[in-house]
Amino acid sequence: MIYTPELIKSIAPAVFATSPSSKMTNKYEFVPTNEVMEIFDREGWKLSSVKQTGRGIHSMHELKYRNSELPKVGDTVVEAIVRNSHDGTATFSMGAGLFRLVCSNGLTVPTSVAEKFSIRHNHFSFDDVRGLAEDFSKKLPRIEESVTRMMEKELTEKEKLRLIKEAVKIRWAVGNGPESIDITDLLTPFRPEDEGSDLWTVFNVIQEKMTRGGFTYKSPRGRQTTLRGIKSIQATNRLNTKLWEAAELLLV
């Protein structure tokens, strides 16, 4: 998909905000996302995804970028994930992500694997973004090591159940969790390529099911309910990072 300015504005109008929300104090440092976006564009990074939570001109939004010079990690490509808001709901941040080609599903690499990439909050320069590819390259071995270890780890049924229980706790952090879940349904992948018992495969199957929804479970009141997909940027990011951390505990 080619993201034109018009398309980006229709999806995430907050990208083009020229001032913060009126509720913010003078101490708030306004970071214009469109200027950051222009620097990425000029440095050859390609916009791969645009998302916004809410419709306001100051709402939280997320941009994902790829650099063709960076190698793949297994069945994934590395992405720079830029998040920002202009109403105080989120500060400007940039982290690493992985995009699985086989299922078009995005993952967030937690800080336990790769620390957030820092750019001075309101003093952006071409050198800052120009150095990102080099910074990503330095951190790739750590990311790749974590993914490789997951691929090499074969899970027992007990370990699969442990990961599912952690996923349920994360997904239903607020409110009552399900009365019961069909374990077989949750572990059945959407596609044949994701069949397997290694940690990386099982982790991705559970992550995709929990993020996109589509499977049924029994509510605390005994009703059969279909899980809905997550729309919130913050909720998706939390589930991704927490579930990755839960998966890594199985490597200890």
N, C-alpha and C positions, 0 to 999 in steps of 0.2 A: 504494500500500500504506500502511495506517495502522500505524505502529509503536507498539504499546502497550508499557508497561513489561515485561509478561510476555514478549512476543515479542522485545524487545531482549535481555532476560536469557537467553532460550533460544539466541539467536544469538551474543551477546557478553557472557558473564557478567562479564568483567573490567571492564565499564563500571560495575558496581555494587560494585566492591571498596572496602572501607572502610579498608584498610591495605595497605602494600606487602609484597612477599615477605619472608619471614624472613631470606633471604640478603643483603638490602640492609643497608648500614651506617646509622648515625645521621645521616650527612651527606646521605643521599638525601632529596630533596624530593618528598614524595608529593603528586600532583595528582589529586584525586578527579574522575574523568571525569563521574560522574553530576551533580555540581554544575555543571560547565561545560555539560552538556546542559540542565539546568534553566534556565540563563540564556539560552541560545539559544532555548529554547521560549518563555520569557516575552517575549522581544524579537521574536517573530513569525517566527523562522527555522524552516523546515520540514525535518524529518529525511527525507532521501531514500534513504539507504543505511546499512547497518550490517554490519560484517564483523569477524571475529577470526581470527587465526592461532593454532591450538592451542586446547585446551579449558580450560586452566587459568584460575583466577580472577585471575591476574596477567599473562596473556599480552598480546601486542600486539593492539591493536584500532583500528578506524577508523570514524569517523562522518562523513557528508557532509550538508551543510545547504544549502538554497536560500533566497533572499530574493526575493519576487515583485516588489520594487521595482527590482531590478537588470535592465537590458535584456539581451536575447540577444546573442550574438556569432556572427553567421552562423547556422549550423544547430545551435548549441549554447547551453546555459544555463550560467551561472557557478555554481560551488559552493565552499563553504568546506569544506576537508578537515581534520578534526581527527584526529590520531594520538597514541596514548599507550600506555604499558605500565606495569606496576608491578613488573617484575622486572629492570629495567635493560637490556632488549633495545632499547628506544627511549625517547627523552625526549619530553616533551609538545611537539607542534609543530602549527602550523596553516598551511596553504598554500592556494593557489588551484587549482581544477580546472575542467574543462569536461566537460559531459555531452552527447554527441551524441544528439539526439532521434531521428534516422533509424534508429539501430541500438542505442540504449540502451547505448552504450559510453562508459566514462569515461576521461578523459585527465587527466594531471597537468601543470600549467603549471610549467616549471622556473624556478628563481630567476633565470636569465638574462633571462626575460621579465617576471616579477613577483616581487619579493622576498617572502620569507615574511612573513606578517602576524604581528606579535609581540604577545603578551599576557604581562604579568608572570607569571612562572612559578607562583607560588602565592598571588597576591594578586588574585583575580578580582573584578570588580565589574560592575554593570549598565552603567556607562559604557564599560567596555572593549568589551563585546559590542555595545552600542548604536552605537558608532562604527565597527563593522566594515563596515556597509553603505556608509558614506561612504568608508572606506579602499578598499574594493573598487571603488567608482565612480571613484576617482582613478586606480586602476591599470588599469581597463578599456581606456582608449585604447591603452596599450602592448600589452595582450593582443590587442586587436582589430587593431592594426597588424600584428602578427606573423601572425595568421591570414589577414588580407587579402593580405599579401604572398605567403603560401603559395598562396592561391587564384589569384593572378595569375601565378604562375610555372609555365610549361609545361615539363615535364621531357622531356629526350631519353632514348633507350633507355639510353645510357651513364650518365646520372644516376640512372635508376631502378635500374640494376644496382649503382651505388655505394651507394645507400640500402639496398638489400637486403643487400649485404655487411656494412654497418655493423650492420644489424638482427641478422644472424646472429652477429656478434661479441658483441653485447650479450646476446642470448638464450642463447648458449652460453658465457658468460663463465667458467663452471666446467665442466670436462670437455671431451671432444672434440666438435667441431662435426660437422655432417653431411658426408658424402662428397659428396653432390650434392643439389640442390633443384630441382624443376621450377619455373622462374621464372614460366612462364605460370600455373601453378596458384596460386602465391603472390600474383600480381598480379590474379587473377580475383576480383572482389568477391563477397560473399555476396548482394548485392542490386543491382538495376539502378541505383538512385540513386547508387551509389558508382562508377559507370563514368566514367572520365576520366583525363587525363594531367597534370592540375595537381598541384602538390606537396601541397596540403592533402588531396586525394582519395587520392593514392597513399600518402601518409604514414599516413592513417587505415586504409586497406585493409591495409597491412603490419602496422600496430600491432595491429589486431584479429586478424589471423591469428596473429601471434606471441603474443598474450595468450591468446586462446581456443583456439588449436590447431586440430586437425581436418584439417590437410593432411599429405600423406605426403612423406617424404624418405628418402634412402638413408643408413644409418648408416655409420661408418668400417669396419664389418665387412661392408658390402655388403647388409645386411638392409633391406627396405622397412619403415619405421616411421611410425606416425601420431603427430604431435606432440600432446602433452597440454596442456591449459590450465594456466595458472599459478594456484595457490591462495594463495600467500604474499603478504601485503600488501607486505612489503619488496621482494620480487622484482618485483611488478607496478609499484610506484612507481619502482624503478630502471629498468626497461625503458621506462616511459612518459617519464621525464625524459631519459634518455640518447638515446632515439630522436628526441624532439623536438629536442634539441640537434643531432643528426646531420642532421635535416631543415633546420634553420636554416643550417647550413654551406653548403647548396646555394643559399642566397640571397646569399651573399657574392660 
